[in-house]
Amino acid sequence: MANLDRILTLTDNNIQFWLRTIEEQDLLNGMVGVSAEIRQRVTNNLAPRAKVAVRDYVEAHSDLNQRIIDASIARLESALNMIR
């Protein structure tokens, strides 16, 4: 599992700010490799259509190459580290 655990401690406003700073493809790829709890926390801060899009992507790409997932998660974590 990924190490985006810090998301669980952020406020909704901070998560929404983080979501505005990251690339959509990194979010989609990263959500494949995180726990359901983290995925739920992130998607709770998305618009309903975006939430469905993430869910569909995760289901369709469950066999995504681990290197792609890891690279996306690294970029997501880097952006997350900029949030105080």
PDB file of N, CA, C and O in Angstrom:
ATOM      1  N   MET A   1       0.827  -1.186   0.000  1.00  0.00           N
ATOM      2  CA  MET A   1       0.000   0.000   0.000  1.00  0.00           C
ATOM      3  C   MET A   1       0.877   1.257   0.000  1.00  0.00           C
ATOM      4  O   MET A   1       2.053   1.243   0.363  1.00  0.00           O
ATOM      5  N   ALA A   2       0.258   2.292  -0.410  1.00  0.00           N
ATOM      6  CA  ALA A   2       0.973   3.561  -0.533  1.00  0.00           C
ATOM      7  C   ALA A   2       1.124   4.229   0.824  1.00  0.00           C
ATOM      8  O   ALA A   2       0.531   3.811   1.819  1.00  0.00           O
ATOM      9  N   ASN A   3       1.923   5.265   0.834  1.00  0.00           N
ATOM     10  CA  ASN A   3       2.137   5.975   2.079  1.00  0.00           C
ATOM     11  C   ASN A   3       1.558   7.384   1.990  1.00  0.00           C
ATOM     12  O   ASN A   3       2.260   8.363   2.244  1.00  0.00           O
ATOM     13  N   LEU A   4       0.300   7.487   1.637  1.00  0.00           N
ATOM     14  CA  LEU A   4      -0.386   8.770   1.628  1.00  0.00           C
ATOM     15  C   LEU A   4      -1.233   8.911   2.887  1.00  0.00           C
ATOM     16  O   LEU A   4      -2.250   9.605   2.889  1.00  0.00           O
ATOM     17  N   ASP A   5      -0.806   8.248   3.951  1.00  0.00           N
ATOM     18  CA  ASP A   5      -1.572   8.227   5.197  1.00  0.00           C
ATOM     19  C   ASP A   5      -1.834   9.618   5.763  1.00  0.00           C
ATOM     20  O   ASP A   5      -2.815   9.818   6.479  1.00  0.00           O
ATOM     21  N   ARG A   6      -0.984  10.565   5.455  1.00  0.00           N
ATOM     22  CA  ARG A   6      -1.147  11.918   5.990  1.00  0.00           C
ATOM     23  C   ARG A   6      -2.480  12.525   5.556  1.00  0.00           C
ATOM     24  O   ARG A   6      -3.010  13.402   6.239  1.00  0.00           O
ATOM     25  N   ILE A   7      -3.018  12.074   4.442  1.00  0.00           N
ATOM     26  CA  ILE A   7      -4.309  12.581   3.963  1.00  0.00           C
ATOM     27  C   ILE A   7      -5.389  12.389   5.028  1.00  0.00           C
ATOM     28  O   ILE A   7      -6.304  13.203   5.152  1.00  0.00           O
ATOM     29  N   LEU A   8      -5.271  11.323   5.779  1.00  0.00           N
ATOM     30  CA  LEU A   8      -6.277  11.015   6.795  1.00  0.00           C
ATOM     31  C   LEU A   8      -6.312  12.059   7.906  1.00  0.00           C
ATOM     32  O   LEU A   8      -7.308  12.165   8.622  1.00  0.00           O
ATOM     33  N   THR A   9      -5.238  12.831   8.057  1.00  0.00           N
ATOM     34  CA  THR A   9      -5.173  13.832   9.125  1.00  0.00           C
ATOM     35  C   THR A   9      -5.465  15.239   8.630  1.00  0.00           C
ATOM     36  O   THR A   9      -5.552  16.164   9.437  1.00  0.00           O
ATOM     37  N   LEU A  10      -5.617  15.425   7.320  1.00  0.00           N
ATOM     38  CA  LEU A  10      -5.834  16.756   6.760  1.00  0.00           C
ATOM     39  C   LEU A  10      -7.309  17.161   6.834  1.00  0.00           C
ATOM     40  O   LEU A  10      -8.205  16.317   6.864  1.00  0.00           O
ATOM     41  N   THR A  11      -7.528  18.456   6.861  1.00  0.00           N
ATOM     42  CA  THR A  11      -8.894  18.966   6.779  1.00  0.00           C
ATOM     43  C   THR A  11      -9.379  18.840   5.341  1.00  0.00           C
ATOM     44  O   THR A  11      -8.583  18.658   4.420  1.00  0.00           O
ATOM     45  N   ASP A  12     -10.681  18.936   5.159  1.00  0.00           N
ATOM     46  CA  ASP A  12     -11.243  18.898   3.806  1.00  0.00           C
ATOM     47  C   ASP A  12     -10.680  20.031   2.953  1.00  0.00           C
ATOM     48  O   ASP A  12     -10.385  19.837   1.774  1.00  0.00           O
ATOM     49  N   ASN A  13     -10.531  21.214   3.548  1.00  0.00           N
ATOM     50  CA  ASN A  13      -9.975  22.345   2.795  1.00  0.00           C
ATOM     51  C   ASN A  13      -8.557  22.051   2.312  1.00  0.00           C
ATOM     52  O   ASN A  13      -8.208  22.377   1.177  1.00  0.00           O
ATOM     53  N   ASN A  14      -7.747  21.443   3.159  1.00  0.00           N
ATOM     54  CA  ASN A  14      -6.380  21.113   2.757  1.00  0.00           C
ATOM     55  C   ASN A  14      -6.362  20.051   1.663  1.00  0.00           C
ATOM     56  O   ASN A  14      -5.550  20.118   0.740  1.00  0.00           O
ATOM     57  N   ILE A  15      -7.244  19.085   1.766  1.00  0.00           N
ATOM     58  CA  ILE A  15      -7.315  18.052   0.727  1.00  0.00           C
ATOM     59  C   ILE A  15      -7.747  18.675  -0.591  1.00  0.00           C
ATOM     60  O   ILE A  15      -7.199  18.344  -1.642  1.00  0.00           O
ATOM     61  N   GLN A  16      -8.712  19.563  -0.546  1.00  0.00           N
ATOM     62  CA  GLN A  16      -9.174  20.221  -1.766  1.00  0.00           C
ATOM     63  C   GLN A  16      -8.080  21.091  -2.379  1.00  0.00           C
ATOM     64  O   GLN A  16      -7.946  21.150  -3.601  1.00  0.00           O
ATOM     65  N   PHE A  17      -7.306  21.760  -1.543  1.00  0.00           N
ATOM     66  CA  PHE A  17      -6.170  22.529  -2.052  1.00  0.00           C
ATOM     67  C   PHE A  17      -5.169  21.594  -2.724  1.00  0.00           C
ATOM     68  O   PHE A  17      -4.692  21.874  -3.824  1.00  0.00           O
ATOM     69  N   TRP A  18      -4.856  20.490  -2.065  1.00  0.00           N
ATOM     70  CA  TRP A  18      -3.925  19.494  -2.626  1.00  0.00           C
ATOM     71  C   TRP A  18      -4.432  18.973  -3.964  1.00  0.00           C
ATOM     72  O   TRP A  18      -3.657  18.823  -4.909  1.00  0.00           O
ATOM     73  N   LEU A  19      -5.720  18.699  -4.047  1.00  0.00           N
ATOM     74  CA  LEU A  19      -6.300  18.192  -5.292  1.00  0.00           C
ATOM     75  C   LEU A  19      -6.147  19.190  -6.437  1.00  0.00           C
ATOM     76  O   LEU A  19      -6.014  18.791  -7.594  1.00  0.00           O
ATOM     77  N   ARG A  20      -6.165  20.470  -6.123  1.00  0.00           N
ATOM     78  CA  ARG A  20      -5.994  21.485  -7.171  1.00  0.00           C
ATOM     79  C   ARG A  20      -4.551  21.600  -7.635  1.00  0.00           C
ATOM     80  O   ARG A  20      -4.290  22.186  -8.685  1.00  0.00           O
ATOM     81  N   THR A  21      -3.604  21.051  -6.871  1.00  0.00           N
ATOM     82  CA  THR A  21      -2.185  21.201  -7.226  1.00  0.00           C
ATOM     83  C   THR A  21      -1.610  19.996  -7.953  1.00  0.00           C
ATOM     84  O   THR A  21      -0.473  20.050  -8.422  1.00  0.00           O
ATOM     85  N   ILE A  22      -2.363  18.917  -8.056  1.00  0.00           N
ATOM     86  CA  ILE A  22      -1.816  17.688  -8.635  1.00  0.00           C
ATOM     87  C   ILE A  22      -2.389  17.432 -10.019  1.00  0.00           C
ATOM     88  O   ILE A  22      -3.422  17.983 -10.400  1.00  0.00           O
ATOM     89  N   GLU A  23      -1.689  16.581 -10.760  1.00  0.00           N
ATOM     90  CA  GLU A  23      -2.149  16.188 -12.089  1.00  0.00           C
ATOM     91  C   GLU A  23      -3.231  15.115 -11.970  1.00  0.00           C
ATOM     92  O   GLU A  23      -3.150  14.220 -11.130  1.00  0.00           O
ATOM     93  N   GLU A  24      -4.223  15.225 -12.812  1.00  0.00           N
ATOM     94  CA  GLU A  24      -5.336  14.274 -12.774  1.00  0.00           C
ATOM     95  C   GLU A  24      -4.857  12.834 -12.973  1.00  0.00           C
ATOM     96  O   GLU A  24      -5.315  11.930 -12.274  1.00  0.00           O
ATOM     97  N   GLN A  25      -3.947  12.614 -13.913  1.00  0.00           N
ATOM     98  CA  GLN A  25      -3.490  11.247 -14.188  1.00  0.00           C
ATOM     99  C   GLN A  25      -2.731  10.661 -13.003  1.00  0.00           C
ATOM    100  O   GLN A  25      -2.832   9.465 -12.732  1.00  0.00           O
ATOM    101  N   ASP A  26      -1.973  11.494 -12.298  1.00  0.00           N
ATOM    102  CA  ASP A  26      -1.292  11.015 -11.095  1.00  0.00           C
ATOM    103  C   ASP A  26      -2.302  10.606 -10.029  1.00  0.00           C
ATOM    104  O   ASP A  26      -2.123   9.598  -9.344  1.00  0.00           O
ATOM    105  N   LEU A  27      -3.366  11.396  -9.894  1.00  0.00           N
ATOM    106  CA  LEU A  27      -4.404  11.039  -8.925  1.00  0.00           C
ATOM    107  C   LEU A  27      -5.026   9.697  -9.288  1.00  0.00           C
ATOM    108  O   LEU A  27      -5.168   8.822  -8.433  1.00  0.00           O
ATOM    109  N   LEU A  28      -5.395   9.536 -10.546  1.00  0.00           N
ATOM    110  CA  LEU A  28      -6.036   8.292 -10.976  1.00  0.00           C
ATOM    111  C   LEU A  28      -5.113   7.097 -10.758  1.00  0.00           C
ATOM    112  O   LEU A  28      -5.525   6.084 -10.193  1.00  0.00           O
ATOM    113  N   ASN A  29      -3.871   7.216 -11.205  1.00  0.00           N
ATOM    114  CA  ASN A  29      -2.925   6.108 -11.035  1.00  0.00           C
ATOM    115  C   ASN A  29      -2.648   5.834  -9.566  1.00  0.00           C
ATOM    116  O   ASN A  29      -2.569   4.680  -9.145  1.00  0.00           O
ATOM    117  N   GLY A  30      -2.503   6.894  -8.793  1.00  0.00           N
ATOM    118  CA  GLY A  30      -2.212   6.738  -7.369  1.00  0.00           C
ATOM    119  C   GLY A  30      -3.341   6.081  -6.602  1.00  0.00           C
ATOM    120  O   GLY A  30      -3.094   5.310  -5.674  1.00  0.00           O
ATOM    121  N   MET A  31      -4.575   6.374  -6.975  1.00  0.00           N
ATOM    122  CA  MET A  31      -5.719   5.794  -6.271  1.00  0.00           C
ATOM    123  C   MET A  31      -5.801   4.280  -6.458  1.00  0.00           C
ATOM    124  O   MET A  31      -6.442   3.590  -5.665  1.00  0.00           O
ATOM    125  N   VAL A  32      -5.158   3.766  -7.497  1.00  0.00           N
ATOM    126  CA  VAL A  32      -5.117   2.310  -7.700  1.00  0.00           C
ATOM    127  C   VAL A  32      -4.297   1.661  -6.587  1.00  0.00           C
ATOM    128  O   VAL A  32      -4.578   0.531  -6.189  1.00  0.00           O
ATOM    129  N   GLY A  33      -3.287   2.368  -6.083  1.00  0.00           N
ATOM    130  CA  GLY A  33      -2.350   1.766  -5.145  1.00  0.00           C
ATOM    131  C   GLY A  33      -2.517   2.155  -3.691  1.00  0.00           C
ATOM    132  O   GLY A  33      -1.651   1.845  -2.873  1.00  0.00           O
ATOM    133  N   VAL A  34      -3.605   2.823  -3.345  1.00  0.00           N
ATOM    134  CA  VAL A  34      -3.788   3.218  -1.949  1.00  0.00           C
ATOM    135  C   VAL A  34      -4.888   2.394  -1.286  1.00  0.00           C
ATOM    136  O   VAL A  34      -5.646   1.687  -1.952  1.00  0.00           O
ATOM    137  N   SER A  35      -4.956   2.499   0.020  1.00  0.00           N
ATOM    138  CA  SER A  35      -5.986   1.770   0.763  1.00  0.00           C
ATOM    139  C   SER A  35      -7.363   2.361   0.468  1.00  0.00           C
ATOM    140  O   SER A  35      -7.481   3.500   0.017  1.00  0.00           O
ATOM    141  N   ALA A  36      -8.384   1.581   0.723  1.00  0.00           N
ATOM    142  CA  ALA A  36      -9.759   2.030   0.519  1.00  0.00           C
ATOM    143  C   ALA A  36     -10.067   3.233   1.404  1.00  0.00           C
ATOM    144  O   ALA A  36     -10.825   4.117   1.006  1.00  0.00           O
ATOM    145  N   GLU A  37      -9.491   3.272   2.589  1.00  0.00           N
ATOM    146  CA  GLU A  37      -9.727   4.377   3.519  1.00  0.00           C
ATOM    147  C   GLU A  37      -9.195   5.697   2.946  1.00  0.00           C
ATOM    148  O   GLU A  37      -9.874   6.722   3.004  1.00  0.00           O
ATOM    149  N   ILE A  38      -7.998   5.664   2.403  1.00  0.00           N
ATOM    150  CA  ILE A  38      -7.412   6.871   1.807  1.00  0.00           C
ATOM    151  C   ILE A  38      -8.200   7.261   0.556  1.00  0.00           C
ATOM    152  O   ILE A  38      -8.509   8.434   0.345  1.00  0.00           O
ATOM    153  N   ARG A  39      -8.518   6.275  -0.261  1.00  0.00           N
ATOM    154  CA  ARG A  39      -9.290   6.537  -1.482  1.00  0.00           C
ATOM    155  C   ARG A  39     -10.626   7.197  -1.128  1.00  0.00           C
ATOM    156  O   ARG A  39     -11.045   8.140  -1.799  1.00  0.00           O
ATOM    157  N   GLN A  40     -11.292   6.711  -0.086  1.00  0.00           N
ATOM    158  CA  GLN A  40     -12.574   7.275   0.343  1.00  0.00           C
ATOM    159  C   GLN A  40     -12.412   8.711   0.811  1.00  0.00           C
ATOM    160  O   GLN A  40     -13.228   9.569   0.476  1.00  0.00           O
ATOM    161  N   ARG A  41     -11.370   8.977   1.580  1.00  0.00           N
ATOM    162  CA  ARG A  41     -11.119  10.342   2.094  1.00  0.00           C
ATOM    163  C   ARG A  41     -10.903  11.319   0.947  1.00  0.00           C
ATOM    164  O   ARG A  41     -11.389  12.449   0.985  1.00  0.00           O
ATOM    165  N   VAL A  42     -10.168  10.879  -0.079  1.00  0.00           N
ATOM    166  CA  VAL A  42      -9.916  11.736  -1.241  1.00  0.00           C
ATOM    167  C   VAL A  42     -11.191  11.931  -2.045  1.00  0.00           C
ATOM    168  O   VAL A  42     -11.543  13.059  -2.388  1.00  0.00           O
ATOM    169  N   THR A  43     -11.879  10.849  -2.344  1.00  0.00           N
ATOM    170  CA  THR A  43     -13.069  10.969  -3.198  1.00  0.00           C
ATOM    171  C   THR A  43     -14.204  11.715  -2.511  1.00  0.00           C
ATOM    172  O   THR A  43     -15.070  12.270  -3.188  1.00  0.00           O
ATOM    173  N   ASN A  44     -14.220  11.739  -1.192  1.00  0.00           N
ATOM    174  CA  ASN A  44     -15.231  12.533  -0.480  1.00  0.00           C
ATOM    175  C   ASN A  44     -15.070  14.023  -0.753  1.00  0.00           C
ATOM    176  O   ASN A  44     -15.986  14.806  -0.503  1.00  0.00           O
ATOM    177  N   ASN A  45     -13.913  14.412  -1.265  1.00  0.00           N
ATOM    178  CA  ASN A  45     -13.635  15.811  -1.561  1.00  0.00           C
ATOM    179  C   ASN A  45     -13.698  16.111  -3.058  1.00  0.00           C
ATOM    180  O   ASN A  45     -13.225  17.155  -3.506  1.00  0.00           O
ATOM    181  N   LEU A  46     -14.276  15.205  -3.817  1.00  0.00           N
ATOM    182  CA  LEU A  46     -14.439  15.392  -5.255  1.00  0.00           C
ATOM    183  C   LEU A  46     -15.910  15.608  -5.599  1.00  0.00           C
ATOM    184  O   LEU A  46     -16.805  15.249  -4.834  1.00  0.00           O
ATOM    185  N   ALA A  47     -16.133  16.195  -6.752  1.00  0.00           N
ATOM    186  CA  ALA A  47     -17.497  16.323  -7.264  1.00  0.00           C
ATOM    187  C   ALA A  47     -18.039  14.930  -7.558  1.00  0.00           C
ATOM    188  O   ALA A  47     -17.257  14.012  -7.805  1.00  0.00           O
ATOM    189  N   PRO A  48     -19.343  14.752  -7.539  1.00  0.00           N
ATOM    190  CA  PRO A  48     -19.931  13.420  -7.763  1.00  0.00           C
ATOM    191  C   PRO A  48     -19.466  12.743  -9.057  1.00  0.00           C
ATOM    192  O   PRO A  48     -19.181  11.546  -9.055  1.00  0.00           O
ATOM    193  N   ARG A  49     -19.387  13.484 -10.146  1.00  0.00           N
ATOM    194  CA  ARG A  49     -18.945  12.876 -11.407  1.00  0.00           C
ATOM    195  C   ARG A  49     -17.476  12.458 -11.341  1.00  0.00           C
ATOM    196  O   ARG A  49     -17.095  11.418 -11.877  1.00  0.00           O
ATOM    197  N   ALA A  50     -16.663  13.270 -10.685  1.00  0.00           N
ATOM    198  CA  ALA A  50     -15.246  12.927 -10.542  1.00  0.00           C
ATOM    199  C   ALA A  50     -15.080  11.695  -9.660  1.00  0.00           C
ATOM    200  O   ALA A  50     -14.214  10.856  -9.910  1.00  0.00           O
ATOM    201  N   LYS A  51     -15.909  11.589  -8.633  1.00  0.00           N
ATOM    202  CA  LYS A  51     -15.875  10.433  -7.739  1.00  0.00           C
ATOM    203  C   LYS A  51     -16.163   9.145  -8.520  1.00  0.00           C
ATOM    204  O   LYS A  51     -15.491   8.132  -8.325  1.00  0.00           O
ATOM    205  N   VAL A  52     -17.153   9.191  -9.392  1.00  0.00           N
ATOM    206  CA  VAL A  52     -17.500   8.032 -10.221  1.00  0.00           C
ATOM    207  C   VAL A  52     -16.361   7.719 -11.187  1.00  0.00           C
ATOM    208  O   VAL A  52     -16.036   6.553 -11.411  1.00  0.00           O
ATOM    209  N   ALA A  53     -15.759   8.754 -11.755  1.00  0.00           N
ATOM    210  CA  ALA A  53     -14.649   8.549 -12.691  1.00  0.00           C
ATOM    211  C   ALA A  53     -13.468   7.866 -12.004  1.00  0.00           C
ATOM    212  O   ALA A  53     -12.853   6.969 -12.582  1.00  0.00           O
ATOM    213  N   VAL A  54     -13.149   8.278 -10.786  1.00  0.00           N
ATOM    214  CA  VAL A  54     -12.056   7.645 -10.038  1.00  0.00           C
ATOM    215  C   VAL A  54     -12.395   6.187  -9.746  1.00  0.00           C
ATOM    216  O   VAL A  54     -11.565   5.300  -9.947  1.00  0.00           O
ATOM    217  N   ARG A  55     -13.611   5.941  -9.272  1.00  0.00           N
ATOM    218  CA  ARG A  55     -14.023   4.571  -8.981  1.00  0.00           C
ATOM    219  C   ARG A  55     -13.922   3.677 -10.220  1.00  0.00           C
ATOM    220  O   ARG A  55     -13.403   2.563 -10.149  1.00  0.00           O
ATOM    221  N   ASP A  56     -14.420   4.173 -11.346  1.00  0.00           N
ATOM    222  CA  ASP A  56     -14.372   3.397 -12.585  1.00  0.00           C
ATOM    223  C   ASP A  56     -12.939   3.141 -13.038  1.00  0.00           C
ATOM    224  O   ASP A  56     -12.616   2.050 -13.506  1.00  0.00           O
ATOM    225  N   TYR A  57     -12.080   4.152 -12.898  1.00  0.00           N
ATOM    226  CA  TYR A  57     -10.686   3.995 -13.296  1.00  0.00           C
ATOM    227  C   TYR A  57      -9.991   2.947 -12.432  1.00  0.00           C
ATOM    228  O   TYR A  57      -9.273   2.088 -12.943  1.00  0.00           O
ATOM    229  N   VAL A  58     -10.208   3.023 -11.134  1.00  0.00           N
ATOM    230  CA  VAL A  58      -9.576   2.066 -10.214  1.00  0.00           C
ATOM    231  C   VAL A  58     -10.024   0.643 -10.537  1.00  0.00           C
ATOM    232  O   VAL A  58      -9.212  -0.282 -10.541  1.00  0.00           O
ATOM    233  N   GLU A  59     -11.306   0.473 -10.805  1.00  0.00           N
ATOM    234  CA  GLU A  59     -11.812  -0.861 -11.146  1.00  0.00           C
ATOM    235  C   GLU A  59     -11.236  -1.364 -12.466  1.00  0.00           C
ATOM    236  O   GLU A  59     -10.905  -2.543 -12.590  1.00  0.00           O
ATOM    237  N   ALA A  60     -11.118  -0.483 -13.442  1.00  0.00           N
ATOM    238  CA  ALA A  60     -10.658  -0.888 -14.772  1.00  0.00           C
ATOM    239  C   ALA A  60      -9.146  -1.075 -14.846  1.00  0.00           C
ATOM    240  O   ALA A  60      -8.656  -1.772 -15.735  1.00  0.00           O
ATOM    241  N   HIS A  61      -8.408  -0.469 -13.936  1.00  0.00           N
ATOM    242  CA  HIS A  61      -6.945  -0.510 -14.002  1.00  0.00           C
ATOM    243  C   HIS A  61      -6.314  -1.181 -12.784  1.00  0.00           C
ATOM    244  O   HIS A  61      -5.209  -0.824 -12.376  1.00  0.00           O
ATOM    245  N   SER A  62      -6.999  -2.126 -12.222  1.00  0.00           N
ATOM    246  CA  SER A  62      -6.471  -2.810 -11.034  1.00  0.00           C
ATOM    247  C   SER A  62      -5.178  -3.560 -11.329  1.00  0.00           C
ATOM    248  O   SER A  62      -4.435  -3.897 -10.407  1.00  0.00           O
ATOM    249  N   ASP A  63      -4.904  -3.825 -12.603  1.00  0.00           N
ATOM    250  CA  ASP A  63      -3.682  -4.534 -12.989  1.00  0.00           C
ATOM    251  C   ASP A  63      -2.610  -3.584 -13.534  1.00  0.00           C
ATOM    252  O   ASP A  63      -1.694  -4.020 -14.231  1.00  0.00           O
ATOM    253  N   LEU A  64      -2.721  -2.302 -13.224  1.00  0.00           N
ATOM    254  CA  LEU A  64      -1.773  -1.294 -13.684  1.00  0.00           C
ATOM    255  C   LEU A  64      -0.368  -1.624 -13.179  1.00  0.00           C
ATOM    256  O   LEU A  64      -0.194  -2.084 -12.051  1.00  0.00           O
ATOM    257  N   ASN A  65       0.621  -1.384 -14.021  1.00  0.00           N
ATOM    258  CA  ASN A  65       2.018  -1.649 -13.683  1.00  0.00           C
ATOM    259  C   ASN A  65       2.400  -0.924 -12.385  1.00  0.00           C
ATOM    260  O   ASN A  65       2.147   0.271 -12.232  1.00  0.00           O
ATOM    261  N   GLN A  66       3.001  -1.653 -11.471  1.00  0.00           N
ATOM    262  CA  GLN A  66       3.344  -1.104 -10.148  1.00  0.00           C
ATOM    263  C   GLN A  66       4.305   0.080 -10.251  1.00  0.00           C
ATOM    264  O   GLN A  66       4.245   0.991  -9.426  1.00  0.00           O
ATOM    265  N   ARG A  67       5.187   0.082 -11.249  1.00  0.00           N
ATOM    266  CA  ARG A  67       6.117   1.213 -11.402  1.00  0.00           C
ATOM    267  C   ARG A  67       5.370   2.501 -11.726  1.00  0.00           C
ATOM    268  O   ARG A  67       5.752   3.576 -11.265  1.00  0.00           O
ATOM    269  N   ILE A  68       4.308   2.393 -12.514  1.00  0.00           N
ATOM    270  CA  ILE A  68       3.507   3.568 -12.840  1.00  0.00           C
ATOM    271  C   ILE A  68       2.798   4.073 -11.589  1.00  0.00           C
ATOM    272  O   ILE A  68       2.765   5.276 -11.327  1.00  0.00           O
ATOM    273  N   ILE A  69       2.237   3.156 -10.827  1.00  0.00           N
ATOM    274  CA  ILE A  69       1.563   3.523  -9.576  1.00  0.00           C
ATOM    275  C   ILE A  69       2.542   4.195  -8.617  1.00  0.00           C
ATOM    276  O   ILE A  69       2.242   5.246  -8.050  1.00  0.00           O
ATOM    277  N   ASP A  70       3.703   3.589  -8.440  1.00  0.00           N
ATOM    278  CA  ASP A  70       4.698   4.133  -7.511  1.00  0.00           C
ATOM    279  C   ASP A  70       5.167   5.526  -7.927  1.00  0.00           C
ATOM    280  O   ASP A  70       5.344   6.402  -7.080  1.00  0.00           O
ATOM    281  N   ALA A  71       5.370   5.732  -9.232  1.00  0.00           N
ATOM    282  CA  ALA A  71       5.814   7.047  -9.718  1.00  0.00           C
ATOM    283  C   ALA A  71       4.735   8.101  -9.450  1.00  0.00           C
ATOM    284  O   ALA A  71       5.044   9.215  -9.026  1.00  0.00           O
ATOM    285  N   SER A  72       3.488   7.751  -9.694  1.00  0.00           N
ATOM    286  CA  SER A  72       2.401   8.695  -9.443  1.00  0.00           C
ATOM    287  C   SER A  72       2.268   8.996  -7.957  1.00  0.00           C
ATOM    288  O   SER A  72       2.075  10.148  -7.569  1.00  0.00           O
ATOM    289  N   ILE A  73       2.369   7.978  -7.135  1.00  0.00           N
ATOM    290  CA  ILE A  73       2.268   8.183  -5.684  1.00  0.00           C
ATOM    291  C   ILE A  73       3.404   9.062  -5.189  1.00  0.00           C
ATOM    292  O   ILE A  73       3.197   9.896  -4.307  1.00  0.00           O
ATOM    293  N   ALA A  74       4.585   8.893  -5.732  1.00  0.00           N
ATOM    294  CA  ALA A  74       5.717   9.735  -5.332  1.00  0.00           C
ATOM    295  C   ALA A  74       5.419  11.203  -5.638  1.00  0.00           C
ATOM    296  O   ALA A  74       5.724  12.077  -4.826  1.00  0.00           O
ATOM    297  N   ARG A  75       4.826  11.481  -6.803  1.00  0.00           N
ATOM    298  CA  ARG A  75       4.472  12.861  -7.148  1.00  0.00           C
ATOM    299  C   ARG A  75       3.348  13.383  -6.251  1.00  0.00           C
ATOM    300  O   ARG A  75       3.355  14.551  -5.859  1.00  0.00           O
ATOM    301  N   LEU A  76       2.391  12.523  -5.929  1.00  0.00           N
ATOM    302  CA  LEU A  76       1.312  12.924  -5.025  1.00  0.00           C
ATOM    303  C   LEU A  76       1.861  13.243  -3.640  1.00  0.00           C
ATOM    304  O   LEU A  76       1.448  14.222  -3.019  1.00  0.00           O
ATOM    305  N   GLU A  77       2.784  12.428  -3.156  1.00  0.00           N
ATOM    306  CA  GLU A  77       3.382  12.663  -1.842  1.00  0.00           C
ATOM    307  C   GLU A  77       4.194  13.945  -1.831  1.00  0.00           C
ATOM    308  O   GLU A  77       4.190  14.683  -0.846  1.00  0.00           O
ATOM    309  N   SER A  78       4.891  14.210  -2.927  1.00  0.00           N
ATOM    310  CA  SER A  78       5.674  15.439  -3.018  1.00  0.00           C
ATOM    311  C   SER A  78       4.771  16.662  -2.903  1.00  0.00           C
ATOM    312  O   SER A  78       5.093  17.613  -2.190  1.00  0.00           O
ATOM    313  N   ALA A  79       3.650  16.638  -3.601  1.00  0.00           N
ATOM    314  CA  ALA A  79       2.697  17.748  -3.507  1.00  0.00           C
ATOM    315  C   ALA A  79       2.092  17.824  -2.108  1.00  0.00           C
ATOM    316  O   ALA A  79       1.840  18.912  -1.590  1.00  0.00           O
ATOM    317  N   LEU A  80       1.863  16.675  -1.510  1.00  0.00           N
ATOM    318  CA  LEU A  80       1.283  16.629  -0.163  1.00  0.00           C
ATOM    319  C   LEU A  80       2.236  17.233   0.870  1.00  0.00           C
ATOM    320  O   LEU A  80       1.800  17.846   1.844  1.00  0.00           O
ATOM    321  N   ASN A  81       3.529  17.055   0.648  1.00  0.00           N
ATOM    322  CA  ASN A  81       4.525  17.588   1.591  1.00  0.00           C
ATOM    323  C   ASN A  81       4.574  19.118   1.581  1.00  0.00           C
ATOM    324  O   ASN A  81       5.127  19.720   2.502  1.00  0.00           O
ATOM    325  N   MET A  82       4.006  19.753   0.557  1.00  0.00           N
ATOM    326  CA  MET A  82       3.983  21.217   0.496  1.00  0.00           C
ATOM    327  C   MET A  82       2.848  21.798   1.325  1.00  0.00           C
ATOM    328  O   MET A  82       2.805  23.006   1.558  1.00  0.00           O
ATOM    329  N   ILE A  83       1.941  20.959   1.767  1.00  0.00           N
ATOM    330  CA  ILE A  83       0.791  21.419   2.546  1.00  0.00           C
ATOM    331  C   ILE A  83       1.115  21.328   4.022  1.00  0.00           C
ATOM    332  O   ILE A  83       1.612  20.308   4.500  1.00  0.00           O
ATOM    333  N   ARG A  84       0.832  22.387   4.730  1.00  0.00           N
ATOM    334  CA  ARG A  84       1.156  22.406   6.158  1.00  0.00           C
ATOM    335  C   ARG A  84      -0.013  22.069   7.000  1.00  0.00           C
ATOM    336  O   ARG A  84       0.096  22.042   8.226  1.00  0.00           O
TER     337      ARG A  84
END
